[in-house]
């Protein structure tokens, strides 16, 4: 019984990772000076710069914008990942478990 449950859980985790890889999140900093795209597996996919909005001589500002945009994107990705994990937990509960499903969101 528990072996089947653990095997099923591993399969669901693989499926969740596949789904999360397809879900994209975007964030920006510096009023659009830096834009970051990541997936919900918290993998960075793209970083774009608006050259007109950045002072490339001010490397500290550029670094701050990059860090802020990346952190925002990763935060959004983590939220989506948590949402998907809750859905998996709900789906793993046997039928008829009543209000236990509410424990996960």
Residue pairs with C-beta under 8 A, 6 or more apart in sequence:
5 92
8 92
9 92
12 88
12 91
12 92
13 88
16 84
16 85
16 88
17 41
19 40
19 84
20 39
20 40
20 41
20 77
20 80
20 81
20 84
21 39
21 40
21 41
21 43
22 39
23 39
23 40
23 80
24 37
24 38
24 39
24 40
24 45
25 37
25 38
25 39
25 40
25 73
25 76
25 77
25 80
26 35
26 36
26 37
26 73
26 76
27 35
27 36
27 38
27 69
27 70
27 71
27 72
27 73
27 75
27 76
28 34
28 35
28 36
28 69
28 72
29 64
29 65
29 66
29 68
29 69
29 72
30 53
30 54
30 61
30 65
30 68
30 69
31 53
32 50
32 53
33 49
33 50
33 53
33 54
33 65
34 47
34 48
34 49
34 50
34 54
34 62
34 65
34 66
34 68
34 69
35 46
35 47
35 48
35 49
35 50
35 69
36 44
36 46
36 47
36 48
36 66
36 69
36 70
36 72
36 73
37 44
37 45
37 46
37 47
37 73
38 44
38 45
38 70
38 73
38 74
38 76
38 77
39 45
39 77
40 77
40 80
40 81
40 84
41 77
41 81
42 74
42 77
42 78
42 81
44 70
44 73
47 66
47 69
47 70
54 61
54 62
54 65
55 61
55 62
56 62
83 105
86 104
86 105
89 104
90 101
90 104
90 105
93 100
93 101
